[in-house]
């Protein structure tokens, strides 16, 4: 086992995870928190910015999460363990159409997995030991995208262990899925809403998770447990009743001419 964990392939996975996080979070942070900090303040969901120690905490825990993700990814996909899964390596084996569909299947599976594990982590018996670290960011920034306690990081990473046992997946499809996951995680913790006014009440938008929805989760702690979609939140009644009102309020703000 120790021989595996010192291989170049593990380091490569770690670099990929870190670069994906650093590039996406950095772009979001510098655009919304530095360049447009004053002129776009009226668009900020919570009308204040986190303090410096919040950024440091989020960044530090995210680095630790990246290491945990890398180790689990390495053990599943780059050791003999992979032979037990349905991972395949030639796109032609299942065709390009299936390749594309498999990415969407992973998103759907992950959304279900995330909702129920996330809701479980809010149970009073384990919240303080597993999920409280992430909720120290009551006003999250893009750096909070992977700011998990190690126990939570393991739970979050287990979705990539489960998926290849459910249906065939190509490594490139997994890579695309993980990229989409990181993009939506950064967006969810952005602190700014990118979807247009009225989106939360639209035919499609009422089923799609938004930055306002997840920000409300960080602010109020309970409810709004989904990641990409709101299917489970709406079906089980865990959507915050103030969500639509909050969405309308944020998207109705107007700029201060002085900015």
N, C-alpha and C positions, 0 to 999 in steps of 0.2 A: 504493500500500500504506500509506504513512504517513498518508494522509488517512483511511483506514479506522480506523486505530488511535487516532485522536483523537476519534472519534465518541462521542456520548452513549450509544449502544447498547452500546459496549464497557464504558463505566463502569457502566451498568445491570447488565450480566452480572457484572461484578466485585463489585458491591454484593450481588447475590443470592447469589453463591458465599460471600462473606465472612459475610453474615448467617446463612446456613444453617450454616456452620461455627461461628461465634461463639455462636449461640443454643444449638445442640445440645451443643457441647463445654462451654459455660458451665454449663448446667443439670446435666450429668453431673458436672462438676468440683465445683460448689458443694454438690451433694447428697452425693456420696460422699467428697470430699476435704476438705470444710469442715464442713458441718452434721453429718454422721454419721461424721466422721473417727475418733473414738475408739470410739463405740459399735458401729460396724460393722467395726472393724479385723480382727476374727476372720474376717470374710468376704473380706478382701483376698487375692487369689491369691498374691502375694508379700507376706510379712508386713513390709513396709516401704514407705515412700512415696518417690517421687523427690525429689531436692533441687531447690532453686529454679532453678539454672542449667539443669536439664533442662527445666523448664517453659518457660523463656525460649527455649531452642534449638528446642523443638518448635513453639512459637508462631511464632517468626520464620520458620522454614522453611515452615510452613503458609501464612503470608501470601504468601511468594514463590510457592508452589504455586498459590495462588488466582489470582495474576496470570497465570501460565502457562496455567492452565485457562481463564481468561476470554478470553485472546487466541486460543487454539485454538478455543474454542467460537464466538467471534465470527467467525473466518475461515471456519469450516465452515458455520454456519447463518445468518449475517447478511451475507454477501457473495454475489456471483454464483456462487460455488462451489457453493452449495446446489442450483443447477439440475441439477447432475450427480448428485445423490443421489435417494433415494426419499422424501424428506420431503414430507408432505402437510399441508394446513391446515384441512380441513373434516372433522370426525369422522364426519359422515354418509357420506363417500366410502367408508369401509370398515366403518362401524358401531361401536357402543359395545362389542360383544363383542370385536371384533378389537383395539380400543383397549386394553382390559384385558389381553388375551392378549399384546399387543406389549410391555407392561411386563415381564411374566414372561419373554418371549423375550429381552429385553435383559439381564435378570438372569442368565439361563442362559448367554448369549453372553459376558457380562462375567466370569462365574465361570470359564469355560474360558480366556478371554483372560488373566485375572489369574493363574490357576494357572501357565500355561506361561511367561508373561513373568516372573512372580515367581521361578519356579524357574530360569529363564535368568539372572536378575540375581544369583543366588547362585553362579554359576560363578566360579571363582577369577580368571579373566582380566578380569572386569569388575566384580566385587563392590565393590572398594574405590573405584571411580570412579563408581558408579551407586547402589548400594543401602546402602552402609555408613552413610550419614547417618541413614537410618531406623533402623538397628540400634544406633545410639548410645543409643537408648532400650531398654536391656535390661529395664527395669521401666517400661513405657509408661503414660502417662496419657491422658485424653481429648484433650489438646492434640496428641497425636502422630498424630491421624487423617489429617492431610495433610502431615506433616513429612517431605517428600521432597527429595532433591537435585534440582536443575533437570532433569538428564538423566532421572531417574526420573519426575519430574512429567510430562515430555513423553510418556514411554512410557505412563504411567497414563492420560493424557488422550486418547491415540490411539484408545481404545475407542469414543469418541463420534464419531470420524472413520470408523471401520470400520462401525459399526452401520447407519447410514442407506444404506449400499451393499448391505446384505444383504437387508433387508426394509423395507417402508414404515413410517415412524414419524411420529407427530404431535408437535409441539413440547411440548405439555402432557404427553404420555406420557414424553418424554425428561426433563422436569422432575420427574415423579413418580419415575422411575427413579433420577435423581441424588439425590433426597431420601432414598430407601431406601438408596442406596449410602452416603450420609453417616451415616445412622442406624446402619447396620451397622458402619461404620468406627469410629465413636465407641464403640459397644458392644464391638467387638473389642479396642480399646485401653483399655477402661474400667479394667481391673485388678480387676474384680469380676465374678462370674458371676451372671447373672440367670435362667438356666434351672434347673429343679428338680433335686434329687438323683436320680441314676439316669438322667438324660436322655441321657447319652453312650452308654448301652448299650440304649436303647429302639429300637423298630423304626424310628421316624422320626428320633430324635435321633442315631443313629450316622452319619447322612448329612448332618447339619447342623453347620456350623462354630459354635464357641462362643468366648467370651472366654478361657476357660482354654486352649483349643487354640491360639489365636493368641498368648496370653501365653507359653505354652511355647515357641512359635517364637521369640519375642523373647529368651527366656532361654537357649535352647540353640542358636539361630541357624538350624540346618538342620531340614528336615522341616516338615510342617504348612503347606503353601503355599497352601491354598484361601482363599477369601474368604467366600462365603455357604454353600457346601456342602463336603462331604468326599468327593464322588464320585471326583475325580481322585486325591486323596491315598490313598484306600483301594484304588483300582484299580491304581495304580502303585507302591504300597508305600512311600509317603513319609510316612505317618502316624507320629508319634512313638510308639514302643511303650509309653511311660510315660503316654500320654494318659488312658486310662480310670482308671488308678490315681490319677493326679493329680486328675482330676475328682472321684473318690470321696473323696479326702482333703480337698479344699477344701470340698466340700459336706457333709462329716461333722463339721466343726468346730462347737463350741458356744460360746456367748457367755460371757465372763467376767462374773460377777455384779457386779463392781466397776465395769464399764462401763455 
